[in-house]
């Protein structure tokens, strides 16, 4: 049975009760909060492996709560619960570092699969006593990424990435000069049982290009039409 702890932040009692029963049955340890202010207090007092976060909350919105969490905690996985058609909330949440989102109403099997995928793919923070050596750096031209410290540098410029953006960039970098199709990227970065839209790969490629390619003289991430993407140094 699972022993991971999940904080449910949701203001609809029926949904909270359903999640509490289903996740408890799956073996997760559950805590809950029904407004943003309470959720922030519960989060600060506890330690959670994952947060299920409704976007529309009384007191403090889910997006603002996510922003406050990410100021000091880039690691705890967050799955947003969003209303159908709330594209702006999804984009804002992903930009702030949400790991995934699911649209309400949702199928419990899909949510459970997404929770498993996010927990499996979430990266732990480096421990203070860990030694950092050259083997932790992945390099392509002037781009350098450290697997343990999660530092991203292009030349002298330090680049801030969300957790999922970092995972995607690191996967491309580990396989530099190899053309990767969307299915390979989805399985490696989101997990084999990810049920979301396959165009999430294209969306995240666009996000990281804006940060590591567009401000600089030449691109490192290239589109291979009809196939996928490849990261390679300039010739």
ABEGO torsion letter per residue (X at the ends): XBABBBBBBBABAAAAAAAAAAAAAAGBBBBBBABAAAAAAAAAABBBABBBBBABBBGBBAAAAAAAAAAABAABBBBBBBBBGBAAAAAAAAAAGBABBBBOBBBAAAAAAAAAAAAAABBBBBBAABBBBAAABBBBEABBBBAAAGBBBBEABBBBBBAAAAAAAAAAAAABGBBBBAAAAAAAAAEAABABBAAAAAAAAAAAAAAAAAABABBABBBBBGAEBBBBBBX
